Amino acid sequence: MKQEFERKNSELEKRMEKLEEEKMCLSLDVDVQKIEVEKVKKEKRKIEEDRDDLKTHYKKAQVTLKRVGLGRSLEQWQQEIQEERAKAEYWEKKFQEMQSLELKAILNKIEEMKHNIGGLETTLQDCEQRIEQLEAGEEQWKGELHHLRDQVRDRDYVMEEALVQIRGVAEHLQDLAIQARTLSIMYESSSDRGRELALLLDRVKTLGLRAKVYL
């Protein structure tokens, strides 16, 4: 019974250790994902700053082109600027879409990890409760075992006392048997009363022989 308890307790402890390791790994993954999200946010802010700088340069370029011309008409410069701006807006939109998808995937992964951690915590609590129940059962088994040992010890004591008394009676019967043997010889051929006494003494001798096994 105790070995079975120790075996189950050991299995539960190993399972708890494994759950703790998985929980720690998931927690680390969540921290990593949070760092990635923060990194994406920083990159987004940097791109927004670059976009603002680009718009500022475009405005400055438009002013300069109006003043200088550089062999092109204002309409040509405006058209080229619009094309570059369209390209910039296109790639910015693409980046935002990609960023949104990656961010959504990261957030979904974080929620999934949180759910897994919750499940692991529930399983861990169940294991802890099971161990507590087994430990409580072990205490009960120990109490019952102690009680049974006390009963066995009391029974052995009573049997020992009874055996001592039986031996005393057996020794007394042996003495009576010896006396009966002598008396039976004396009264064997006498009166009826003597024969009855001899018969009674024979019975005493028989009991004496049976009592020898207890000596």
ROBAVO-23394 format. One record per residue (C-alpha): residue number from 1; residue in three letters; chain; x, y, z. Coordinates in steps of 0.1 Angstrom, whole numbers, plus 5000, padded with zeros to 4 digits. Example, Ala and Ser with C-alpha at 12.3 -4.5 7.8 and 13.67 -1.06 7.14 Angstrom:
BEGIN
> 1, ALA, A, 5123, 4955, 5078
> 2, SER, A, 5137, 4989, 5071
END
This chain:
BEGIN
> 1, MET, A, 5000, 5000, 5000
> 2, LYS, A, 5028, 5024, 5009
> 3, GLN, A, 5048, 5015, 4978
> 4, GLU, A, 5018, 5022, 4956
> 5, PHE, A, 5013, 5056, 4973
> 6, GLU, A, 5050, 5064, 4968
> 7, ARG, A, 5049, 5053, 4931
> 8, LYS, A, 5018, 5075, 4924
> 9, ASN, A, 5032, 5104, 4943
> 10, SER, A, 5065, 5102, 4923
> 11, GLU, A, 5046, 5101, 4890
> 12, LEU, A, 5025, 5132, 4900
> 13, GLU, A, 5056, 5151, 4911
> 14, LYS, A, 5073, 5143, 4878
> 15, ARG, A, 5042, 5154, 4859
> 16, MET, A, 5041, 5186, 4880
> 17, GLU, A, 5078, 5193, 4872
> 18, LYS, A, 5070, 5188, 4835
> 19, LEU, A, 5040, 5212, 4837
> 20, GLU, A, 5061, 5238, 4854
> 21, GLU, A, 5087, 5236, 4827
> 22, GLU, A, 5060, 5239, 4799
> 23, LYS, A, 5045, 5268, 4818
> 24, MET, A, 5079, 5286, 4820
> 25, CYS, A, 5085, 5280, 4783
> 26, LEU, A, 5051, 5294, 4774
> 27, SER, A, 5057, 5324, 4796
> 28, LEU, A, 5091, 5330, 4779
> 29, ASP, A, 5074, 5328, 4745
> 30, VAL, A, 5048, 5353, 4756
> 31, ASP, A, 5076, 5377, 4767
> 32, VAL, A, 5094, 5372, 4734
> 33, GLN, A, 5062, 5379, 4715
> 34, LYS, A, 5056, 5411, 4735
> 35, ILE, A, 5092, 5422, 4726
> 36, GLU, A, 5084, 5415, 4690
> 37, VAL, A, 5052, 5436, 4692
> 38, GLU, A, 5071, 5465, 4707
> 39, LYS, A, 5098, 5462, 4680
> 40, VAL, A, 5071, 5463, 4653
> 41, LYS, A, 5056, 5494, 4669
> 42, LYS, A, 5090, 5511, 4670
> 43, GLU, A, 5096, 5503, 4633
> 44, LYS, A, 5062, 5517, 4625
> 45, ARG, A, 5070, 5550, 4643
> 46, LYS, A, 5103, 5551, 4624
> 47, ILE, A, 5085, 5546, 4590
> 48, GLU, A, 5060, 5573, 4599
> 49, GLU, A, 5088, 5597, 4607
> 50, ASP, A, 5106, 5588, 4574
> 51, ARG, A, 5073, 5594, 4556
> 52, ASP, A, 5069, 5628, 4572
> 53, ASP, A, 5105, 5637, 4563
> 54, LEU, A, 5098, 5625, 4527
> 55, LYS, A, 5068, 5648, 4525
> 56, THR, A, 5088, 5677, 4538
> 57, HIS, A, 5115, 5671, 4511
> 58, TYR, A, 5089, 5669, 4484
> 59, LYS, A, 5075, 5702, 4494
> 60, LYS, A, 5109, 5717, 4495
> 61, ALA, A, 5117, 5702, 4461
> 62, GLN, A, 5085, 5717, 4447
> 63, VAL, A, 5094, 5751, 4459
> 64, THR, A, 5130, 5747, 4445
> 65, LEU, A, 5117, 5735, 4412
> 66, LYS, A, 5094, 5764, 4408
> 67, ARG, A, 5123, 5787, 4413
> 68, VAL, A, 5149, 5769, 4392
> 69, GLY, A, 5131, 5748, 4366
> 70, LEU, A, 5162, 5727, 4358
> 71, GLY, A, 5152, 5722, 4322
> 72, ARG, A, 5118, 5707, 4330
> 73, SER, A, 5084, 5722, 4331
> 74, LEU, A, 5066, 5725, 4364
> 75, GLU, A, 5040, 5701, 4352
> 76, GLN, A, 5067, 5675, 4345
> 77, TRP, A, 5082, 5679, 4380
> 78, GLN, A, 5048, 5677, 4396
> 79, GLN, A, 5040, 5646, 4376
> 80, GLU, A, 5072, 5629, 4387
> 81, ILE, A, 5067, 5639, 4423
> 82, GLN, A, 5032, 5625, 4422
> 83, GLU, A, 5045, 5592, 4408
> 84, GLU, A, 5071, 5590, 4435
> 85, ARG, A, 5045, 5599, 4461
> 86, ALA, A, 5022, 5572, 4447
> 87, LYS, A, 5050, 5547, 4449
> 88, ALA, A, 5058, 5557, 4485
> 89, GLU, A, 5021, 5555, 4494
> 90, TYR, A, 5018, 5521, 4477
> 91, TRP, A, 5048, 5506, 4496
> 92, GLU, A, 5036, 5522, 4529
> 93, LYS, A, 5002, 5506, 4524
> 94, LYS, A, 5018, 5473, 4517
> 95, PHE, A, 5040, 5475, 4548
> 96, GLN, A, 5010, 5485, 4569
> 97, GLU, A, 4990, 5455, 4556
> 98, MET, A, 5019, 5432, 4563
> 99, GLN, A, 5025, 5447, 4597
> 100, SER, A, 4988, 5444, 4605
> 101, LEU, A, 4987, 5407, 4596
> 102, GLU, A, 5019, 5400, 4615
> 103, LEU, A, 5006, 5419, 4645
> 104, LYS, A, 4973, 5400, 4644
> 105, ALA, A, 4991, 5367, 4642
> 106, ILE, A, 5013, 5376, 4671
> 107, LEU, A, 4983, 5387, 4692
> 108, ASN, A, 4965, 5354, 4683
> 109, LYS, A, 4996, 5335, 4693
> 110, ILE, A, 4998, 5354, 4726
> 111, GLU, A, 4961, 5346, 4733
> 112, GLU, A, 4966, 5310, 4725
> 113, MET, A, 4996, 5308, 4749
> 114, LYS, A, 4976, 5325, 4776
> 115, HIS, A, 4949, 5299, 4771
> 116, ASN, A, 4975, 5271, 4773
> 117, ILE, A, 4990, 5286, 4804
> 118, GLY, A, 4956, 5286, 4820
> 119, GLY, A, 4951, 5250, 4811
> 120, LEU, A, 4985, 5241, 4825
> 121, GLU, A, 4977, 5260, 4857
> 122, THR, A, 4944, 5241, 4861
> 123, THR, A, 4962, 5207, 4855
> 124, LEU, A, 4989, 5217, 4880
> 125, GLN, A, 4963, 5226, 4906
> 126, ASP, A, 4946, 5192, 4900
> 127, CYS, A, 4979, 5174, 4905
> 128, GLU, A, 4985, 5194, 4938
> 129, GLN, A, 4951, 5184, 4951
> 130, ARG, A, 4957, 5148, 4941
> 131, ILE, A, 4990, 5148, 4960
> 132, GLU, A, 4973, 5163, 4991
> 133, GLN, A, 4946, 5136, 4989
> 134, LEU, A, 4973, 5109, 4987
> 135, GLU, A, 4992, 5124, 5016
> 136, ALA, A, 4960, 5125, 5037
> 137, GLY, A, 4954, 5089, 5027
> 138, GLU, A, 4989, 5079, 5037
> 139, GLU, A, 4983, 5094, 5072
> 140, GLN, A, 4951, 5074, 5075
> 141, TRP, A, 4968, 5042, 5064
> 142, LYS, A, 4996, 5049, 5089
> 143, GLY, A, 4970, 5053, 5117
> 144, GLU, A, 4952, 5021, 5107
> 145, LEU, A, 4985, 5002, 5105
> 146, HIS, A, 4995, 5014, 5140
> 147, HIS, A, 4961, 5003, 5153
> 148, LEU, A, 4965, 4968, 5138
> 149, ARG, A, 5000, 4965, 5152
> 150, ASP, A, 4986, 4973, 5187
> 151, GLN, A, 4959, 4947, 5182
> 152, VAL, A, 4984, 4921, 5172
> 153, ARG, A, 5006, 4929, 5201
> 154, ASP, A, 4977, 4927, 5225
> 155, ARG, A, 4966, 4894, 5210
> 156, ASP, A, 5002, 4880, 5213
> 157, TYR, A, 5003, 4891, 5250
> 158, VAL, A, 4969, 4874, 5257
> 159, MET, A, 4980, 4842, 5239
> 160, GLU, A, 5013, 4842, 5259
> 161, GLU, A, 4994, 4845, 5291
> 162, ALA, A, 4970, 4817, 5281
> 163, LEU, A, 4999, 4795, 5272
> 164, VAL, A, 5016, 4801, 5306
> 165, GLN, A, 4983, 4791, 5323
> 166, ILE, A, 4979, 4761, 5301
> 167, ARG, A, 5014, 4750, 5309
> 168, GLY, A, 5007, 4754, 5346
> 169, VAL, A, 4975, 4732, 5343
> 170, ALA, A, 4995, 4707, 5323
> 171, GLU, A, 5022, 4704, 5350
> 172, HIS, A, 4995, 4700, 5376
> 173, LEU, A, 4978, 4673, 5356
> 174, GLN, A, 5012, 4655, 5352
> 175, ASP, A, 5015, 4655, 5390
> 176, LEU, A, 4980, 4642, 5394
> 177, ALA, A, 4987, 4615, 5367
> 178, ILE, A, 5017, 4603, 5387
> 179, GLN, A, 4996, 4602, 5419
> 180, ALA, A, 4967, 4585, 5399
> 181, ARG, A, 4991, 4558, 5387
> 182, THR, A, 5001, 4550, 5423
> 183, LEU, A, 4965, 4550, 5436
> 184, SER, A, 4952, 4529, 5408
> 185, ILE, A, 4976, 4501, 5416
> 186, MET, A, 4965, 4503, 5453
> 187, TYR, A, 4928, 4502, 5446
> 188, GLU, A, 4926, 4482, 5414
> 189, SER, A, 4914, 4449, 5429
> 190, SER, A, 4895, 4464, 5459
> 191, SER, A, 4858, 4471, 5464
> 192, ASP, A, 4835, 4487, 5438
> 193, ARG, A, 4843, 4521, 5452
> 194, GLY, A, 4879, 4514, 5448
> 195, ARG, A, 4874, 4503, 5412
> 196, GLU, A, 4855, 4536, 5405
> 197, LEU, A, 4883, 4555, 5420
> 198, ALA, A, 4908, 4536, 5399
> 199, LEU, A, 4887, 4544, 5367
> 200, LEU, A, 4887, 4581, 5377
> 201, LEU, A, 4924, 4580, 5382
> 202, ASP, A, 4928, 4564, 5348
> 203, ARG, A, 4910, 4594, 5333
> 204, VAL, A, 4933, 4617, 5352
> 205, LYS, A, 4963, 4598, 5337
> 206, THR, A, 4948, 4602, 5302
> 207, LEU, A, 4945, 4639, 5307
> 208, GLY, A, 4980, 4640, 5320
> 209, LEU, A, 4993, 4624, 5288
> 210, ARG, A, 4974, 4649, 5267
> 211, ALA, A, 4988, 4677, 5288
> 212, LYS, A, 5024, 4667, 5279
> 213, VAL, A, 5022, 4684, 5246
> 214, TYR, A, 5020, 4718, 5263
> 215, LEU, A, 5051, 4713, 5284
END
